């Protein structure tokens, strides 16, 4: 019995060592999946749809714009990857998935037929089709509560800047990371309400695995 216990301990240690090795060398995307969604450009324009709050995204007196800030997070000067986002300004009218623009917009997910029932409760989605392959759009679910700092929403809110930063990673071809090991990463796939969980701000700042995945796709 004692020998069996020793053997089990050795096996568990080997499993733990292998697990740590795999995690420490992991990229910010899943190989074989993300590469298929790589953009064919190294400078991507992103536009803000008029559905976004005017006092935050378009006000001349407001020095903070969560979209512009999120775009800078992925800039070449910060990541070292051969890629830059550029803020394209404001678009008008309903967002169209097959147009020539990549837009960020608030959308009522319950009214969009292309969104399956299983995704109606999602916080945000990046929509890419065969026709807008290089111009995917970012939908923010208007049925959710978004904030940019302190808000008085009862029950909490989702960090607008962090969510947009995360979705911009999907535009680039990065996929969600669901293991808790990556809880600090921008591409971590779970979000918590603020102020219930301060870790929800983690998505604002790219981590080593996010950057490594980006640099691999856009060397």
N, C-alpha and C positions, 0 to 999 in steps of 0.2 A: 504493500500500500504506500509506503514511504517513497519507494522508487517511482510509482505512478504519479505521486504529487510533484516530485522533482521534475519529471518529464513534462507535466502539464505547465509548470512554471516556465520552463525553457521555451515551450511552444508559444505561450502567451507573450513572452518577451520578444520572440522573433516576429510575431504578428504585429506587436506594437512598433518595433523598429521598422518593419516594412511599411506600415501605415504612415509613420512620420516621414519616411523617405519619400513616399509617393506624394504626400501633401506638400512638403517643402519644395518639391520640384515641379509642382503643378502650375499650369498657366491660368490666365484669367478667362479662358474659354475652353470648350471641349473640342479637341482635335477632330477633324473630319466633318464637323458640323459648322463651326464658325467660319472656316475658310471659304465655305460655299457662299457666304453672305458678304464677303469682302467687297467694298466699294471699288470702282475702277477709277477713282480720283484720289488725289492727296490733298485736295482743298475743297471742302464741302460747305456750301451755303445752307444755313438753316434760317427759316423765316418764322415770325411770330404771327399767328392768326389773330384777327380782331376779337375773337371770343375770349382772349386772355384779359385779365383785369387791367384796365387802363391806368389806374393809379400806381401800379407796380411795374408793368412791362413797358409802358409808353409815356409816362409822365416826364416832362422836362425838368421837373423840380425834384424828382426822386433819383438819388445817386445809385440806388441798388436795383439791378435787374437780374432776377434769378436765372434767366435764360442766357444772357450774356456772360454771367459769371460761370455758369456750367460749361459753356463753350470753351472758355479759357482753361478750364481744368484739363481738357484733352489737347491743349496746344503743344506744338512741337517743342517750344522753349521749355515746357514743364516736363514732358515725357521723353524727349529724345527720339520719338518715332517720327517717321517721314509723313506726317499728317497734320493738317490744321483745319479747324472749323472757322467759318466766317459768318457773322451775324448779317442776315440779308435784309432786315427791316420788317415791315408790317404787310400782311396780306389781308384781303377783304373777301367776304362771302364765305359760304360753307366750304369746309375742307374737302378736297377731292383726292382720292387715293391714287388716281391714274394720271395726275397732272405732272408738270415738270418741276414742281417745288417740293421741298422737304419742309413741312410745317409742324409747329407745335400748337396744339389746339385743345381747348376744353370741349369734350363731347359727352353727350348722354349715352352711355353704353347700351341702355335699354332700348334705344331708338335706332341702333345701327345693326342692320340685319346680318352683315358680314361677321359680326362678333358672335361666336357660338355661345350658347347658354352657359357653358362651363366657365366662360371668361367674363361674363357680365359683371361679376363682382370684383374684377381686377382693379388695381389702383391706376395702372397705366399700361398701355400697349404700344409697341412699335409695329406698324403695319407695312409689310413689304409684299408686293405682288410681282408677277412676271412683267407687268407693264410699267411699274414704277420701281423696278429693281434698285436703281441707283438714286431714287428719290423717295425713300421710305418716310412715312409720317409718324409723328408721336401723338397719341391720343391720351389725354389726361381725363380720367373719369369724373365728370361733373357731379356725379352723385356722391363723391367723396369730399371730405373737408381737407383743404390744402392751406398751409400757412408758410410764412417766410421768416418768422421770428416768434415774438410773443403774440399769441392769439387768445381770444376769450371763448373759443369753441368749447362747449361742454363735451367731455369725453375724449378730448385730444384732437390732433390733426396730423396730417402727413407733411413732411418737409418738402416743399415745392422744388427747391434747388437740388436737393439730393435725388429726388425722383427723376427730374429731368437729366441730371448728370448720368444716372444709371441707364436711362433709356437711350441717351446719346451713345452709350457703349454698345447697345443693341444695333443702332444704326451702323456702327462700324463693323459689326459682325461678331461681337463678343456675346457669349451666352451666360445665363444665370449660373451662379455657384450656390448650391444649397447646403453644403456641409458647414456646420457651425464653426469650423476652423477658419472660414473666410468671413466671419461676421463683421470684420472691420473693412472689408473690401467694397468698392463701389458696385461690383457686379454680384454681391450677395443678394440672393433672390427673395429674401423675406424682409418685410418692413413692419415696424411697430409705430403706434401712435405716439406723438409727442404731446405733452411732456411725460407720458407714462414710461417712456424708455429713451434715455438720452442717446443710446447707440444708434438711433434712427438718423442722427446727423452724420454717421460714418460714410454714407454714400456720397457726400460732398467731396471727399478727398480720396484721390486714387492711391491705391496701395501697390506694393511691389509686384504682386501677381497680375493686377490690372494692367500695369505698364509693360510688364514682360510680354503679356499676350498681345498688346497693341503693337509693340516693337517687332514682334515676330510676324505679324500680319502686314505691317507697314514699315519694313526695314529701311 
